[in-house]
Amino acid sequence: MRRRLLVLCAAVLVGSVLAPASAPADVGGFIPAEAIDGPVTALGDLDLARDGTGAMAYVKPVAGVDHVFVSRLQDGAWQPPEQLDSGLGAGSQAVVAAGDGGRVAVAFVSGGALFTTVKPAVDQPYSPPQLLAAAAINPAIDLSINDVAYVSFTVPNGGGGGDVEVARKDRKATGFAMLPGALDIDPARQAGIGAGRSKIAVSADGVAIVVWGEAGLVFARRAFGATLSAAPQDATVSSLAGVPGVTADSPDVDAQDDSSFAWVVFREVFADGAGTPARAVARKLVGSQFDPGVVVDGIGGFPSADSAGPPRIDINGRGEGYAASPGTTTVFGAVLKDRVFNLGVPIGTGFAGQALPVAATDENGDGLVAWQNADLTIHARAYTNVRSSRTVQSPQPEVALSGGPTDAQDGLEASADRAGDIAVAFLQGPAGARQLVVASFDRAPGAFRLSSGTSFRNVTAAATPLKWTQSFELWGPLTYAVEVDGRIVGRTTGQALAVPGLRDGAHRWRVIATDRRGQVTATPTRLLRQDGTPPRARVTVSGKRRRGRPVRVSVRPSDANPAGRPASGVGRITISWGDGRFSTGRRATHRYGRKGRRTVRVTARDRAGNAVVVSRAITIR
């Protein structure tokens, strides 16, 4: 079922307000930023798994020395910070990747060396830090849905240069193994330095795509298991609209579940005759070849007085998503739909040179772009994807996510789970006392339905509870409130509730699901028919009561409710003759083969299952 992304407001919905019967389900709201830790030096990374778990890695001072911490997302709540580099030197450049079941993989630099650590599951501890490279900078990490992880990084080679290298973690493993050789096209050239730092994406089948900048160009290369592709590709475009390209840097990458398809975005400088403006370019990697490049900023044609900054991209497993890019003062959002990246459109005003927008996409193709606004606050605009429509979705209204000044240069990240819950993390507050905070778009509980039918019920509510299906929710437990005739009669965390004491007759009922934020989704109302009153029966026994002669029983049942309320009506009539024989129906005839005393029992049931038993003693001579 599609889950619509609807921007409601920047305040959480009040938990005591119940949704009216006609309220739409499957919406949600932006939740204001909540403080996680502080003071914090830098936010390194944020990643949500498809199942709603996740983690963010950051650096904060401990006794005056920066160290690496992680806060994990579990049941919709950020857990207390955990230090991962105890006993090591000063930490920096922490990056994290999250997988289903609470899996987390982290890479960070400590004392100039690169370390990794892995949390195999939510109930298991982090592995001891593994030394991966004695000298390294600029790590990037990703984890596939099948628990295969890769980390790329730069090894400085002296003189300001560097080589890009990769390590791999197998499924269920906690350690990384280096892949032989550098990814560089020419080991003699500078690679992975500054704006040429590498980025990595891992598809569902465990294949990694690494992008990096080398000697003013952007390259992409796959890693298959422990082997590097022999066919690295130059992503840089030679010209755009007839204007020659000069240099390229700041690459970003994301892959579909099928590793044959990935998208790379980067900033490229062009010589347009009036200057050298930069543009945000996207290219699709299909197999081992790039499709032609497309512009994903909204600056316009050449010559241009504006210039694009570093772009970011996020796509889902189907290949739907968004690219975010900054102009000098304008932020652009571009939509990837139906395998086509559309030209970016202006979505907000960014702080000059520091908008640093980021994108997030869920598995339905909904998402958002967040950025640092001109007033140094964090803003976002959401998107709702309609797969059945070929119309490219437009950004929804702008929402402020922060309550004060921020510093996106020290970290601004966004990520989504498969349901459309989105976290946006950033630093907020004055210099030297910045807090790590997370704002979020939290889905309301998913649409669900009632299971109990509309037939009359013979209630003893403890034996016959009302039932409903489970509402879909990834961020925390739900509470279900059962409403009968407009009144809440009980609450539970399960999918069934006994409702004793209901009077006979027809009622209207529904169930309202409430999440941890107080957001609600209600089922439509349904008719509930209650009949707890047994029927009545008048029994007449006639005929000669002699062996072999016919004995007749006539039953006159009724099921009228004494208060005149609707009743279920007469159901099955069973006659027990007292000699092991039975008949059904309102009239029956029986011949006894032996003399003696017998008890004729007539059981009359209504359609709700209530029963009355009438007995008659007879003697057969």
LUMNU-353049 format. One record per residue (C-alpha): residue in one letter; x, y, z. Coordinates in steps of 0.02 Angstrom, whole numbers, plus 50000, padded with zeros to 5 digits. Layout:
<nodes>
AXYZ
...
</nodes>
This chain:
<nodes>
M500005000050000
R500675017249957
R501065028250104
R500755046450064
L501965059750124
L500925074150188
V501705089150272
L500575093950415
C501545105650525
A503135107550624
A502295102150786
V501875084750845
L500045080150844
V499265079951017
G499045062151078
S497375065151164
V496535070751003
L495715056150915
A495485056050727
P493725059250664
A492895044850574
S493255052650404
A495095056650439
P496305050050308
A497555037050364
D499385035350324
V499915053450344
G501165060750464
G502005076350527
F503675084850548
I504355083050724
P505405097650790
A507245094550820
E507665084950979
A509355085951063
I510395070051061
D512085075251132
G513225090151159
P514335099151148
V514785090850983
T516245094850869
A515575087450706
L514205076150639
G515005062750531
D513575052650457
L511775046750474
D510965031150402
L509275022750424
A508955004650380
R507394999350287
D506624992150446
G506675008850538
T508245005850642
G509765016650611
A511265025750681
M512235041950671
A514095044050703
Y514875059950768
V516365067250861
K516305075951028
P517645080951155
V518035070051305
A519235078351427
G519715090451290
V520055077051158
D518855072851016
H518195055051016
V516965045050910
F515195041650968
V513675033150894
S511845035250940
R510705021450874
L508875022850825
Q507785009250899
D505865008950907
G505845026850846
A506925033450989
W508755038450985
Q509735028251111
P511055034951232
P512725038651148
E514055025051143
Q515905028851129
L516765017551002
D518595022851015
S519005020451197
G520865018551223
L521275026351053
G521905043551006
A520925058650946
G519495053550832
S518785061550675
Q517875058150510
A516645045350580
V515485037150452
V514115024350480
A513005012250385
A511445003750455
G510574987450410
D508974978650462
G508914970950634
G510004984250713
R511574980250614
V512834994450613
A514534996550529
V515645011250575
A517295017850508
F518285032050585
V519995039850590
S520955039750755
G522705046350772
G522855046650582
A522415028150566
L520795020550500
F519775009050612
T518144999550587
T516914991650707
V515324981650678
K513754978650780
P513014962350710
A511274964550785
V510294975450903
D510614963651049
Q512474961051014
P513944972251061
Y515104981550944
S516634971850889
P518324978450952
P519014992250838
Q519944984450691
L521474993650623
L521214994250436
A522555006650378
A523965014550476
A523725030950381
A522045035750302
I520825049950277
N519085052850202
P518215036150236
A516515031850162
I515495016450207
D513935007250151
L513034991250202
S511914980950088
I510224974250141
N511074957050145
D512434962650269
V513884964750147
A514854980750185
Y516224990450097
V517265005050156
S518255016450040
F519585028650097
T521135038150044
V522895033250090
P524035048650082
N525575045149979
G526595060650020
G526725077449932
G524855080849955
G524335066049849
G523355050349889
D522705033649830
V520905027249849
E520765009949924
V519324998449974
A518994985050105
R517544972650114
K516554964250253
D515694947850212
R513964943050274
K513894939150461
A515714944350478
T516324957950597
G517984961450512
F518484969850348
A519774963150225
M520744974550109
L520524972549921
P522184971649831
G522744987049738
A522165005049731
L520655010649631
D521635024749550
I521685025549362
D523485031849374
P524335028549542
A525515042949506
R524095055549508
Q523225063349657
A521595054349701
G520325055149841
I520975071549912
G519905086549963
A518375088249852
G518925072149766
R518555061549921
S517765044849881
K515955039549906
I515275021849900
A513615012749876
V513254994149895
S511814985949802
A510714971749867
D511804958749780
G513364964549873
V514214973749730
A514994990549775
I515125006049664
V516495018149716
V516675035849647
W518105047749675
G519005062749604
E520695060549522
A521735073849434
G520225085049403
L519095070849340
V517775059849421
F517885040949404
A516785026149452
R517305008149482
R516424992649544
A517034979949671
F516424962049651
G516794952249808
A518664953949833
T518984959449653
L519034976749575
S518234979349407
A519444979749262
A518374993049177
P518375009149279
Q517355023049198
D517665041649180
A516045050249230
T516605067649180
V515705074849029
S516785082348893
S515525096148853
L513795102048899
A512715111048770
G514295113848669
V515235121348816
P516825111648857
G517095104249029
V518615109249128
T518705099749294
A517545089349402
D517465084949587
S516305081949736
P515545065449675
D514115056349761
V513355039549716
D511885028249753
A511395011349681
Q509795001949648
D509534984549721
D510124978049553
S511964982649544
S511854984949355
F511095002049387
A511795016549486
W511755035549479
V513255046849504
V513145065649532
F514595077849538
R515065095949513
E515905100249349
V516655116849295
F516345122649116
A517205136149013
D515715145948944
G516725160748875
A516125172549010
G516895162849153
T517005145549225
P515365141749314
A515075124649393
R513535113949362
A512815098949453
V512845084149333
A512075066849350
R512505051349249
K511735034049255
L512935019449259
V512165004849163
G513264989549170
S514994996149132
Q514465011449032
F513815028649077
D512265035948995
P512445054048936
G512565066949075
V511075077449128
V511035093649228
V510125092149395
D510305109949457
G509085123449401
I510305137249359
G509905138249174
G510965138749018
F512655146248976
P513345159149001
S512905159149185
A513285170749328
D512775157349453
S513775142049498
A513265125249574
G514005117849731
P514265099649783
P512705089349741
R511995074949843
I510915060349785
D509815047149866
I508835033849772
N507855018549826
G508025000549768
R506855003649621
G507865018349554
E506735032549614
G507455047149709
Y508075064849721
A509645075349694
A509995091049793
S511195104649736
P511595122349792
G511805137549683
T512635153049752
T511095157649854
T509755145849787
V509445127549829
F508825115849693
G507925099249703
A507855087049556
V506705072049539
L507205055049471
K505615047049405
D505275033849273
R507155031749247
V507355050149200
F508215063649304
N507245079649281
L507985097149286
G508095104149461
V506895117449521
P507215130949653
I506585125149822
G507345137749942
T508625151049982
G510265144850051
F511615153150152
A512955158450027
G514125143949996
Q513495134150147
A511755127950100
L512475110250082
P510795102050040
V510485083450066
A509145071649998
A508235056550070
T507085044049983
D505985029950047
E505515013849956
N503915021749888
G504855035849804
D504305048949930
G505665059550009
L506335076650051
V507765088850024
A508465097950176
W509685112550176
Q510415126850278
N509335141950246
A509935159750220
D509565163450405
L510675148750458
T509195137850507
I508835120750430
H507365119750311
A506595105450212
R505345102150074
A504505085350053
Y503995076049896
T502585063549867
N502815051249726
V501275044649635
R501845029449538
S500245028349437
S500535045849370
R501835051249243
T501795068949313
V503415073549401
Q503055077449583
S503295095249645
P504045099849813
Q502825102949954
P502845118650063
E504445123650150
V504605118750334
A505865125350461
L506645110950559
S507835119950678
G507485131550821
G509065141750808
P510675144750711
T511545129450638
D513195124950558
A512965113650407
Q514825113850371
D515045103050525
G513675091250471
L511965090250391
E511295072950346
A509615065050303
S509035047050283
A507385037650264
D506735020250306
R505635010250188
A504015016950262
G504405035450238
D505005039950412
I506435052250383
A507775058750503
V508735074950474
A510245077350587
F511275093250609
L512205103950736
Q511285118150819
G511795131850939
P513245143950965
A515035139650921
G515865129451058
A514195123551127
R513355115750978
Q512105101851009
L511825086850896
V509965087150857
V508795076850748
A507195082950667
S506095070150582
F504605066650476
D503655053150569
R502335043050479
A500685041150565
P500165023050593
G499755013950432
A497985010650373
F497244994650444
R495554986150450
L494334977550566
S494304958550564
S492734954750664
G491234953250549
T489504960850557
S488554944950603
F487674944250771
R488824939550913
N488404928851064
V489454938951182
T490344934751328
A491664947151275
A493064937751362
A492744922951248
T492344932951092
P493524947951080
L493404960650941
K494854958850819
W495784969450690
T497344968650582
Q499004976250632
S499354994350587
F501024996650499
E502265006550604
L504165005550610
W504545018850740
G503955012050906
P502475002750981
L500655007050947
T499175008351064
Y497465003350997
A495885011351067
V494225002551036
E492785014551012
V490965008651021
D489545020850986
G490755035450998
R491475030351167
I493175022651204
V492845006151292
G494624999551306
R496445000651252
T497744987551210
T499404985151121
G498764969251037
Q497554966150895
A496074959850997
L495054966051143
A493594958851239
V492204971451268
P491044965251406
G489394973151453
L488764978351282
R486874978551274
D485954968651142
G485614977250977
A486604986050840
H488154996650877
R489485005750775
W491305002550816
R493055006550755
V494855005550816
I496075020150830
A497955017050823
T499085029750912
D500975030350892
R502285036351016
R502135054050948
G500265054650975
Q499845053250790
V498275043250754
T497505032850616
A495745025750631
T494825011950539
P493145015650459
T491685011850574
R490804995050558
L489144988050618
L489264977450775
R487724966750811
Q487544960350987
D486324946851044
G486634939651216
T484844934351251
P484374915951225
P482854912051119
R481224904851188
A480404888351141
R478694880751173
V478764861751157
T477274850451131
V477394831351139
S475924821551064
G475484803951005
K475214787351092
R476674783651202
R476794765351162
R478214755151090
G478214756250900
R476894769850893
P477344787550829
V477784800950957
R477734818450888
V478664833950948
S478184851450893
V479294866450935
R478734884650926
P480334895150947
S480484914050956
D481954926050971
A481154942751009
N482204953951120
P481244959251275
A481754977451250
G481264977251067
R483054978451006
P483604968950850
A483924950450880
S484854937750777
G483344926450744
V483004907950768
G484344896250708
R484514877350727
I483274866350824
T483904849550888
I482814836150969
S483604822551076
W482374808051099
G483254800951250
D483714784351169
G485254790051075
R484294796250925
F484174814250866
S483124824550746
T483214842350683
G481874854650638
R480314861550720
R479304845850697
A479844827850708
T479144810350734
H479994795750821
R479564777550863
Y480334769851018
G480864751751006
R480874748651194
K479754753351337
G480354763751481
R480544781451543
R481334793751421
T481784812251428
V481514822151268
R482674837251260
V482404851251134
T483854863351107
A483414879451017
R484844890650961
D484784908050886
R485954913750747
A487124921650875
G487374904750959
N486324907651115
A485364891951166
V483874886751271
V483514868551322
V481734862551356
S481494845051428
R479954833751432
A479884817051525
I478844803451444
T478514785051482
I478424772551340
R477314757451379
</nodes>
